[in-house]
Amino acid sequence: MKKLICILTAIMLVFAVSCSNDTPGVSDAGGVDLIQMPEASGVLEGDALTSIETILEGITWETQFSNSNVIEDVQYLYSGSKLVAAIHIEGDSMVYEFVSSAGSFKAGDRLVVTEPDNGEMTFTYNGNSISSETAMNMMYSVGAVTTRSSVSGTSKVENYTIDGESYTLDIVYNCTGADDSDVKKISISLSSEYNGIINFAIYEEYYYGDGPSRHSYCIEIAGVVYSYDDSNSYVVGNAVSIISDEIDIPW
């Protein structure tokens, strides 16, 4: 459903590309603070590398997660460097909450796009029904736009086996994106120590701009950040994909 009712945002982005080849960058003011890939002070290797991969290798597509909860799932819409609106999901509706004036909209306006499972897409503007044509024209009036997204959530894996011992994994997930890349931070806490490790964080940057897409990783253990090459084992990348699929709701 979310992909279907993203049509308005998609139209705005297409309009932005067709009308401007030099869209200004997104301001850091307002909206969402992007997660930054931390600078590594060393390479993950030796016992630490073996321990992290052993902890993560049991996370598969058959892993049973519990208490999964999306805390935030929102996009922020910018016109140039100005934050224009927050976009979020309420049931089967996509809601545009305008925080500043842009085109036909003013601060405080609310545009709701509803797509029932078995029904026709409808539009309301400040509580009043409007036609799809009116909604599209209003969105076009905003002009060139960029977006930032933020998703956060929590989950748990109970009775998780590592080297024959049972653990509980508590997971905190955060992902932010803008322009041509997303950065994820996944924090994992173990119910008891495994080889001296009780919690750690995985950072993943996914670049999908010009040229081939690529992933890069680093691991933070006890406040120390290590670079990590996932090209040989794919253990970290696989765990990140599975956890993301469990918590994240893709736009």
N, C-alpha and C positions, 0 to 999 in steps of 0.2 A: 504493500500500500504506500509506504513512504516514497518509493521510487516513482510511483505514478503521480503522486501529488507534488513532487518536486518540479513539475513542469514549469511552474511560474518562475522559479529561480533559474532553471535552465534557459528559459526564454530570455530572461534578463541578462544572463551571461553571454548568450549568443549575440544579443543586441549590443552588448558592450564591445565584443570583438569586432562586430561589423561597423561600429561607429567610431572606434578609437584604436589606433595602433600603439598608443603610448599612455595606457591607463596608469595613473599614479600608483605608487606602492601603498600598502595598507599601513595606517598609523598604528603605533603601539598604544595609543590612548584609547581606553574603553574596550568593551568586548571581552576578549580572552587574551591572557598572557600565554604566549607560545612556550611550550616545553623546549628547552635547549639541550642539545647533545652535550654532555659534559666533556671536558678535556681529560683524556686518559693520562695517567702518570706511569703506566707500565702495561705489559702484555699479560693477559690471563694465561697461565701455563702451570705445569707441574701439578701438585696435589690440589690446588685451588681449581684448576681447569677440570681435573678428573671429578672432583666433588660436585661442582656445579652441573656438569653434564650428567652425572649419575642421578642427581636430584631431579633433573628435568626430563630424563629419557623415558620415564614412566607416564608422562602426559601424552596421551594418544587421543584419537577421535572417539574412542570408547570410554574415556575417562568420565566418571560421574561427578558433576559439579553440583553444589547445593548452595542455597541462600544467595543466588545470583541476583544482583540488584543494580539497575542503572540509576545513578544519582543525578547525572546531568547528560543531556543529549541535545545540543543546541548549535545552531549556526548563527554567526553575526554577519550582517550585511553592511558593506561600506560603499559609499559613493566618494571616490577619490580617497582622501584620508579621513573622511567624516563617518563616524558610526551612525548608521541609519536605522537599523532594526535588528531585533533578535528573532530567530525563527526556531520554533520548537514544535514537538508533537504533543497533541492532547487527544488521546483515543484514536479515532480515525480521521483526525483533522490536523492540518499543518497551519500553525498560527504565526502570523507576522505581527510582532509588536513593534511599532515605530517609536523610536526615542528621539528623533529629530526630523525636521522638515526636509522633504526631498520630493521633487516633482509634484504629483497630486496629493501627496501625503503630508501630514503634520504630526508633530510629537503627540503621542497618546493614541494615535489611530491604531485600529486592530483589523487586519484582514484575515479571514479564516477560509481556508480551502478544505472542503470535506469530501472524502472519497469513501463511501460505505462499501462494504464487501460486495453487496448486491444492490447497487444503485448508481445513480448518475452523480458526477462531480458537481458540487454546488459551491457558491461563493457568498460570503457576507462581509460587509464593510461597516464597522462600528454597529454591528447588530442588525443591519438592514440587508436584505437579499439583493444581490446585484447579478447582472449577466456575466457570462464568461468573457464576452467582448469588452465590457466595461472594466472588468478586473485586469485583463491583458493590457488595455490602454493605460490604466493607472500604473501598472508595473513598468511599461515602456517609458512612462514619463520620468522615471527616476534616472534613466540613462545608464552610463557605464558603471558597473559595479564589480566589486571583488568580495570574497567571503572568507571567513575564518570559522573553523568548527572546533567544538570541544565535546568530548565524551568522557565520562568518568563512571566508575562502578566498582563493585566489590563482588567477590565470590569465594567459595571455599571448596576444598577437596578433602574429604574425610576418609579414614582408613586407607591412606596412600602408602604404598609399600616402597621402601628404599632399602636395598640390601637386606631384605627379609624382615625389616622392622616397620611397624605401622606409625604413620605420622598424620597430622592434619596440616594442610596448607591453607593459610589465609592469604587472599590475593586482593591487592588494590590496583585498579587499572585506570590509567589516564592517557588520553590521546588528544593532541591538538594538531590542526593542519591549516595551511594557508598557501596560496600561490601554487607551488609545484612540489610540495613535500609534506609528509606527516611525521610527527615524532611521538613515539609511545614510551611511557614509563610504566613498567609492571613491577610492583613491589610484592615479594613473596616472603612470608614469615612461616617458619616451621614450628610445630608444637614443642619440639625439643631439638637440641643441637645434633647436627650430622657433620662429623669431622671438623668440629669447631665452628660451623656455619649455622646460624639460627635465622638470619634474614639477609636478603640481598635484593638488588633491583636490576632489572634488565632495561636498557634503552635501545630502541630500534628507530632508525631514521629510514624512511622509505621515500626515495626521490623518484618522481615520475614526470619530470619536465622534459626539456629537449634531450634527445639522445636516448639510450637504453635506460630503462628503469633499474634501480639498484637499491639494495638494503645495506645498512651498516649497523654494527652493534657495539655496545660496551656494557660492562657488568660492574656494578658498584657493590663492594663487600666491605662492611665495617668502615664506611666513609672513604674508601680508596677506590678510584675508578680505573678499570682495566679495559684495554681494547680487546676485542674478541673477533676471531675469524671463523665465521660459520660455514665457510665454503667446503669444508671437509666432512663434517658430521651432520650438519643441518639440525642439530638437537635444539639449539636455542630458537632458531627461526621457526621450527615446527611447534614448539611450545608457545611461542608468541602468537602464531596463527590460530592455534586451538583456543587459547585464552581469549583472544580478540573476538573470535567467532561466538564464544559463549556470552561475552559481556557487551561488546560493541554492537550498535545498530547502525549499519552503514547508511549513509545518505545517498 
